[in-house]
Amino acid sequence: MPTVATLFSAGKDSTLAAALLDPFYDVTLCSCTLEPDLDVEASAAETAREAGGRVGFPVETVRLDESVAREAVSRMVDDGYPREGIQLVHEHALETVASRAEVGGREFEAVADGTRRDDRAPVIDRPFAQSLEDRHEIDYLRPLAGYGRSAIDELAERLFDVETGPSEEIPTGDYETELRALMVAEYGEGAVSEVFPEHVQSRVVGRRS
């Protein structure tokens, strides 16, 4: 069975994407970390490994370029909102994973993410997807591209036990956890509340029997 390297945040979207791919691929989850020395409650990698283990998928940690994280934070502060910075990091994560020869000691035939039909950021447009595939000779898969928010919530509720709460309180494996911490380190606490709107995050804590 071919292997797919799936970007993983420990949230319900990326976990659901992995579950939908599971009948057709050996799924390896990729926790993409930006800045391991930041003082955060739980590192993104640790959160992702714990969540992946609880739903039965192996998790590999992939280091991203720290300079990209800093560029993303600078862009978000300048813009006053996070969209373009998150987009920059997500595209970099796909490029980084796709350029690897293997994940978890295995070659892989595809790279995937958990972006949804109605996402505003990150979202991968067709030219970027085709370029990624052509340059790295792999398939780019987006299992949730046809699903809206309510359908994803319903499917995730059937399959997983999910913890939800304010983004600043729920530790996840998402880029946002580390980007927030980096923003605090470089611009202070006030910058985070100015850039990031209040929203709910999710973290998968197990499978439903």
C-alpha positions in Angstrom: 0.0 0.0 0.0 1.4 3.5 -0.8 2.3 5.9 1.9 1.0 9.4 2.4 2.7 12.0 4.5 -0.1 14.1 6.1 0.4 17.4 7.7 -1.0 17.1 11.3 -2.0 19.7 13.8 -3.7 17.3 16.3 -7.0 19.0 15.5 -10.1 17.4 14.1 -9.6 18.6 10.5 -6.2 17.0 9.9 -7.2 13.9 11.9 -10.3 13.5 9.8 -8.3 13.9 6.6 -6.0 11.1 7.9 -8.9 8.8 8.6 -10.4 9.4 5.2 -7.0 8.5 3.6 -6.5 5.4 5.8 -8.3 2.8 3.6 -6.2 3.7 0.6 -2.8 4.6 2.1 -0.4 3.9 4.9 -0.8 7.2 6.7 2.2 8.9 8.5 1.4 12.1 10.2 3.8 15.0 10.0 4.1 17.4 12.9 5.8 20.5 11.5 7.5 22.5 14.2 8.9 26.0 13.8 10.8 27.0 17.0 11.4 24.3 19.5 13.0 26.6 22.2 9.9 28.7 22.7 8.3 28.7 26.1 4.9 27.2 25.4 2.7 25.1 27.6 3.2 21.9 25.5 5.4 21.7 22.4 3.5 21.2 19.1 5.5 18.1 18.5 4.6 16.5 21.9 0.9 17.4 21.4 0.9 15.9 17.9 2.6 12.7 19.0 0.1 12.2 21.8 -2.9 12.8 19.6 -1.6 10.7 16.8 -1.0 7.8 19.1 -4.5 8.0 20.5 -6.0 7.6 17.0 -3.5 5.0 15.9 -1.2 6.8 13.4 2.5 7.2 13.6 3.8 10.8 13.9 7.0 12.2 12.5 8.4 15.6 13.5 9.5 17.8 10.7 11.5 20.9 11.4 10.7 23.9 9.3 13.0 26.9 8.6 13.0 29.2 11.5 13.4 32.2 9.2 10.1 31.4 7.6 8.4 31.5 11.0 9.9 34.9 11.7 9.0 36.3 8.3 5.4 35.0 8.9 5.2 36.7 12.3 6.5 40.0 10.9 4.0 39.9 8.1 1.1 39.2 10.5 2.1 42.1 12.7 2.4 44.4 9.7 -0.9 43.2 8.3 -2.8 43.3 11.6 -4.3 39.8 10.8 -2.8 36.3 10.5 -4.0 35.1 7.1 -1.0 35.7 4.9 1.5 34.6 7.6 -0.4 31.3 8.1 -0.5 30.8 4.3 3.2 31.3 4.1 4.0 28.8 6.8 1.6 26.2 5.4 3.0 26.4 1.9 6.5 26.1 3.4 5.4 23.0 5.3 4.1 21.3 2.2 7.3 22.1 0.4 9.5 20.9 3.2 7.6 17.6 3.6 7.3 17.0 -0.2 11.1 17.6 -0.7 12.0 14.8 1.8 13.1 11.4 0.5 11.2 9.6 3.2 9.2 10.0 6.4 9.5 7.6 9.3 12.1 5.6 7.3 9.7 5.0 4.4 9.4 6.5 1.0 6.0 8.1 0.3 4.0 8.7 -2.8 1.7 11.5 -1.7 1.5 14.5 0.7 -1.8 15.7 2.2 -3.3 18.3 4.4 -6.6 18.9 6.2 -7.6 22.1 4.5 -11.4 22.4 4.0 -13.6 23.6 1.1 -14.5 26.9 2.8 -11.1 27.7 4.4 -9.8 31.2 3.7 -6.2 30.4 5.0 -4.4 28.3 4.5 -5.7 27.2 1.2 -3.8 25.7 -1.7 -4.7 26.9 -5.2 -4.5 24.7 -8.3 -1.2 26.2 -9.7 0.6 25.7 -6.4 -0.7 22.1 -6.1 0.3 21.3 -9.7 3.7 22.8 -9.2 4.3 20.9 -6.0 3.3 17.6 -7.7 5.5 18.3 -10.8 8.6 19.4 -9.0 8.6 16.6 -6.3 7.0 13.9 -8.4 4.3 13.1 -5.8 0.6 13.5 -5.5 -0.9 16.3 -3.4 -4.1 15.2 -1.7 -6.8 17.3 0.0 -9.4 14.9 1.3 -11.6 17.6 2.9 -11.8 19.9 -0.2 -15.4 18.9 -0.8 -16.5 19.2 2.9 -18.0 22.2 4.6 -17.6 23.1 8.3 -20.9 21.5 9.5 -20.2 18.2 7.6 -16.7 18.0 9.1 -18.0 18.6 12.6 -20.6 15.9 12.2 -18.1 13.3 10.8 -15.5 14.2 13.4 -18.1 13.8 16.2 -18.9 10.3 15.0 -15.2 9.2 14.9 -13.3 11.0 17.5 -13.4 12.4 21.1 -12.5 16.1 20.6 -11.6 18.8 23.1 -12.4 22.3 22.1 -11.8 25.7 23.6 -10.3 29.2 23.1 -7.2 29.0 20.9 -4.9 30.4 23.6 -6.0 27.7 26.0 -6.0 24.5 24.0 -2.5 23.1 23.3 -2.4 21.8 19.7 0.2 20.8 17.1 -0.9 23.7 14.9 1.5 26.4 13.7 -0.5 28.9 15.5 0.7 27.8 19.0 4.3 28.4 18.1 3.6 31.5 16.0 1.8 33.1 19.0 4.7 32.3 21.3 7.2 33.7 18.8 5.1 36.9 18.4 5.0 37.3 22.2 8.8 36.9 22.4 9.5 39.5 19.6 6.6 41.9 19.9 5.0 41.4 23.3 1.7 40.0 24.6 -0.4 42.9 23.1 0.6 42.0 19.5 -1.1 38.6 19.8 -4.5 40.0 20.7 -4.2 42.6 18.0 -3.4 40.1 15.3 -5.3 37.0 16.2 -9.1 37.2 16.4 -10.8 35.1 19.1 -11.6 31.7 17.8 -12.1 28.1 18.9 -9.4 25.4 18.5 -9.9 21.6 18.6 -7.7 18.8 19.8 -8.4 15.2 19.2 -8.0 13.1 22.4 -9.1 9.7 21.2 -11.2 7.6 18.9 -14.9 6.7 19.6 -15.5 3.0 19.9 
